[in-house]
Amino acid sequence: MADPSALRIAVPRGALFGHTLDLLDRLGLDTREVRENDRKLLFEAAGIITMRPSDVPTYVEAGAADLGITGKDVLLEQSERELYELVDLGYGHCTMVLATVAGQDPAAEALRRLGVMRIATKYPRIASRHFLDTGRQAEIVEVKGSVELAPLAGLAEGIVDLTASGTTLRENGLVVREEITHSTARLIANPVSHKLKARAIDALLERLDAV
């Protein structure tokens, strides 16, 4: 059987990091160096490269990594990428939602009065598709930082964001108005690697089925 360690895997830092390293341990990869070094990014011996979740599809598409793990939300936002989505890994559960301040819905009120609502988000493509699909006019404002600030400061009437527990929303006086889509961690592959390193990838998938 081909050795999965012959593959380079893009691993997301952040919320998925710990679960992903635990999974790789169960698949037989040695993640000790990754766990012990917060600053190093490339671990050649382990075949692991670490990065922001949103960068994983970029590295996998370009062939800098053969496989990668990232959230379905990232894949939906970057749907133009030439990738193979292989497996739903079943962890990292969260939900993309439309949220506004509590009380009367200011986004619905703006839509009623003006015919358009302003929505702040880190996910402009997902948000745009959602409102287009539901027949509503929305001005999408892309933000990079804490999106919860936008409705509180008057930048937008609502936000589209990812939430796991809803705690951050509640702490900022926001409530969920709609659930847009659900997200979990996914295993993705570079199309060329999927062909040229098929034995190694198949071996990893067999181990994944076993665990």
C-alpha positions, 0 to 999 in steps of 0.5 A: 500500500502506498504511504500517505506520508508521501503527500503534502497536506495543507492544514488550517490553523484556527478553529479546525487546527486541533481536530485536524491534527488529531485526525492526522495522528489517527491516520498515522502521520506524526504531528508532534513537531506541528503541535510544538511549534506555533511559528513554523509553517512548513513541516517537510518531514511530516508532509504538513504545511499550515496556513489560514483556512481561506488559503488552503484552496489556493495552495491545493489548486496551485499544487503546492499541496496535494491535499487540504482540509478546510471548511465548506464555507471557504469552498462555497466562497471560493467556488471557482477553484479547480479542486476535488472535494473528497470527504466530509470529515464531520467536524467543525460544525457551524452555520452561515447565518443572517443576523441583525440587532434584536427587536424589530428586524432593521434589514427587513425594514430597510428592504420594505422602505428602500427596496435594498438592505446593507449587509456586512460580511466576510463572505460576499459571494455566499451572501450575494448568492443567497439574496439573489436566490431569495429575490432580495436586493442587498448591498454587500459590504465586505469587512475583514475584522469583527463583522458584529460591529457593523450593525452596531456602528451603523455600517449595515442593517445586518450581517452574514457570518459563520457561527458555531454556538451563537455566543458572539452574536448574543454578546453583541445584541444580535439575533439570527434571522435566517440560516443560510447553509451549514459547514463542516471540515472537508478534505480536498485534492489537487486534480493533478495530484489526484491522478499522479498520486492516486495510490497514496491518496487512496491509501489515506482514504482507506485509513480515513474509512477505518478511523 
